Amino acid sequence: MFIKARSMRTAVLSLILLIALLILILGMLRWGKQHVRKSIEMGVIGRNVSNITIVDVYDNVGFDPKFRIGFGFGCVVKLGNNTILFDTGGDSQTLLENLKVAGIKVEDINIVVLSHIHGDHTGGLLGFLEKNPNVKVFIPKSFPQSFKEEIVSKGAEVIEVSEQTKIVEGVYSTGELGTLIKEQSLILDSTKGLVVITGCAHPGILNIVRRAKDLFNKEVYLVMGGFHYPPTTVAKELKKLGVKKVAPSHCTGEEAMKALEEEYQEDFIRSGVGKVIEV
């Protein structure tokens, strides 16, 4: 009986040690959860905002010759007390130089939002964080763990986005869209209507616009960014969706750009690196 009881105690102790080991391993896998927050649900839509300034600071489409051209996309959104960098282009040197030319101080940027994992949208991030780590970085949840760890190692806070998310008052993420390539787009709830900013629009530019309209039940004032080489019919389709103005660049393509300009006429905004849009 004594031997049997001792064996039972040994088995129980082994089980407790195994559970403790599993808890320790799970804790390590969470790698500093204090630095990474899950995206908050959008909840109640807040008030819309005015006096928004959007500056294209990284693009392979030229506009202002004072700015350096690089393959990729990145823009700065200034509203209220917030300065948001949406995508970081393909390299930090070009990004930082263009921010300087635009008169935007790196340290004034308090939020970074990355649309998707491709290097022409994320390549400038780590170099940017070396200059200013005091930011919250909103990234799709599907980003590789190693990429998240790199951001945290620079001292920034990672916020994972899966569903639609309120970033600050008047600024929202569509949440992750698409299948093979997960991507989030930015929605600004302006007094003139919704402003949709896309990185590459891999999920489809029309799908992204529909998503924005469904979330807010409002009309779209402006769509800008990369439209990912859509067919020329995209111009009429965007018009059918009620989009008032377009400012395509980056990966939109010449044929689609021409069709959009013909369809939108004075509501077509020629964009590219250095372009400033006031809403």
C-alpha positions, 0 to 999 in steps of 0.5 A, a space after each residue: 500500500 505504501 509503495 502504491 501511494 508513493 507511486 500515485 504521489 509521484 504520478 501526480 507530481 509529474 503531472 503538475 510539473 508537466 502542466 507548469 512546463 506547458 504554461 511556461 512554454 505558452 507564456 514564452 510563445 506570447 513573447 511580451 504580450 504587454 507590447 502587442 494588443 489585439 485590435 479593439 472592435 470599432 464599436 460606435 462610430 465617432 464623429 466625423 472630422 474636418 481639416 484633414 491633410 494627406 501628403 504622398 511621401 513615397 510613390 513610384 509615380 512622380 508629382 513634385 520634382 523636389 521629392 525622390 521617387 521610389 517603387 512603393 507607396 506611403 502617405 502621411 495623414 494629418 488631422 487634429 493632434 494625430 499624424 499618421 504614416 500609412 505605409 512606409 514605401 520600399 526603403 527608409 532613406 527615400 522615406 525620411 528624405 521625402 518627409 524632410 522635404 515635405 516639412 514633416 518631422 519624424 518625431 511628430 508621427 505618432 501612429 504607423 499603419 501598414 496595409 500588407 506585408 509586401 516590401 514596397 509598403 513595409 521596407 521603410 519601417 525599421 529605418 523609420 523606427 530607428 529615428 522614432 520608436 515612440 509610435 503605435 504600429 497597426 499591422 494585419 494580424 496575419 503578418 509573420 511573428 518575426 516581423 512583429 518581433 522586429 518592431 517590438 525590438 525597436 521599442 514600438 508598440 504593435 497592434 494587430 488588426 483582424 476586424 474593422 478597427 478604430 485607430 483614432 477619432 475619425 480614422 478606421 481600418 477596414 480590417 484584414 480583407 482578401 485571401 491569399 494576400 491579406 490587406 487593410 485599408 484606411 478609412 477617414 470619416 470626413 465631413 465631406 464623406 468617406 476617404 478611402 486610402 489603399 496600399 495596393 488594393 489586392 482584395 480589389 478596389 471595388 471590394 474595398 470601397 463596398 466594405 467602407 460603404 457597408 461599415 459606415 452607410 455613407 458615401 465615398 468622397 475620395 479614393 486614393 492610393 494603389 488600385 492594383 492594375 484594375 481593368 479600365 471598367 473600374 472607372 465606371 464601376 467606381 462612379 456607380 458606387 458613388 465615389 466622387 473623386 479619385 486620386 490613383 497612383 502607385 500600382 494603378 497602371 497607365 490604362 486604368 489611370 487614363 480611363 479614370 481621368 476620362 471618366 472623372 474629368 475635374 474630379 480626377 486628382 493627379 497624384 504622386 510623390 509630393 502631392 498634398 490633398 486637403 479634405 
